[in-house]
Amino acid sequence: MRWSFAPYRHAGPRWGTTCRQHPKQLRANHKKEIEVDLSFILSSQRDALVAERDALLDVANPEDFTAEADARVREINAEVRSLDERIGQAREGETAEAEVRAAAAGGDQRGSVRVVSEPNPVYRRDGQESYFGDLFWAGQPSAPESRSAVERLSRSQETRALSTSATAGGTFAPPLWLVEDFIAYARPGRVTADLMMRETLPGGVASINLPKVATGATVAVVQTQNTAVSNTDITTTSVSSGITTIAGQQVVSIQLLRQSGIPFDRVILSDLSLAYAAQLDVQVLSGTGSNGQLNGLSTAGTTVTFTTNAPAVVSTTAAASFYNKVIKAIATMNTTRYLPPDAIVMHPTRFAWVLEALDGSNRPLVVPNGPIFNNLAVSGEPVAQGAAGSIAGLPVYLDPNIPTNLGASTNQDQVFVLRTADHWLYETSVENTTWEATYANQNSVLFRTLGFAAFLTRYAGSAQVLDGTGLTAPTL
């Protein structure tokens, strides 16, 4: 769908003020009219909401972030998700409209219309054209296959509605169906990373820095008249993250690219994307902040020590009770961040240990999908990764990327109680590149997947990390 606007004759050089007339009147009164796609209007609304959310979250003092602001942020998040869906639908409609216009034009003009949306007519699920194979041949200008490969890659870019574009050196964005089928399937492998506030990593920067108020001003009661008012200078610091490079490669024989009976794209991108997603998630969880790694949650967060030789899901001895430590982590965040957590992340084995716990009458303490008297948690449908249930009213997410070899005996894991809006993950789009020269003597070609990321924990109290001998590997 397209919306028509006509500028006043005294309007500015670009848009100016719009006159509210019927489209027929516009055509009669003005020689030119501006057509704006509905997707453009919706995208502008989305950008405004994101800017409002960022302004609400950018507070110097935690106490300034009110419950009303928190509610508004959650409301904006819901509106943004709804707009994303409407934008996708609008773009599909605009694509269909473009196709109708092309058909109405008739003749050879149909081939000149550029449809900027999927499905990709070049690299399809049922097609024999190979995206990675064309990446290789595009870098071989002397080969007879080079010209047709470059043409296919270029046509592929013309049909995409993504922000990336083809560049020199054999670097192209993958066909959308490849991304949908494989990158999307890898997302459960980055459960924690997807819970974070995610932003696009800007280009041309070596680090991300956020200013932070370290100590605030003071306010006190003035006991007598004409006496000094409390005065304490605010001190500031900053939270920063370097840019971490995450990359993987695959060497493929030219014979395989030429003779394979199936497009080998699916095998290569599946393997590389799964590995890339898992490594990024590992960095968010347990990056050390040194040796090029991100400063992950386990390093940047606040430790809640769980030390016992006889851990239990619930126990009358507080030091031995896992549930007690979860409540302690929640309380600690409430009294340091002054806002509640919204997620618990643990290893699937740890949640299985919680599920197997029984009361004194051998009844399960955690029941599936339903309220029961005095239960400590609720479990959902059986899952290996992702949302699994709730504990203490907080949703529980299972992430197999949590390390299980921690502690002196290398047999401990960790549990994270998080306020996810306080952890910002910056990412670039994944880049796929090919080189042949280095491997020419063995008739091979190298494909590389590359991405850059930065990660910031705005408040240490927003990540409560349960750690200690109470989290040794359970026997199920």
Secondary structure, DSSP 8 states (H G I E B T S, - for coil): -EEEE-B-TTS-SSS--B----HHHHHHH-S--EEEEHHHHHHHHHHHHHHHHHHHH--SSGGGS-HHHHHHHHHHHHHHHHHHHHHHHHHHHHHHHHHHHHHHH-GGGGGG----SSS-SSS-TT----HHHHHHHHT-TTSTTHHHHHHHHHHHHHT--SS---BTTTBB---HHHIIIIIHHHGGGGHHHHHSEEEE--SS-SEEEEEEEEE--------STT--------EEEEEEEE-EEEEEEEEEEHHHHHH-SS-THHHHHHHHHHHHHHHHHHHHHH-BSSTT--B-HHHHSEEEE---SS-BSS-SSGGGBHHHHHHHHHHHHHHHTSS---EEEE-HHHHHHHHT-B-TTS-BSEEESS--TT-SEEE-S--SSEEEEEETTEEEEE-TTS-S-BTTTT-B--EEEE-GGGEEEEE---EEEEE-GGGGGGTEEEEEEEEEEEEEES-GGGEEEEESGGGB----
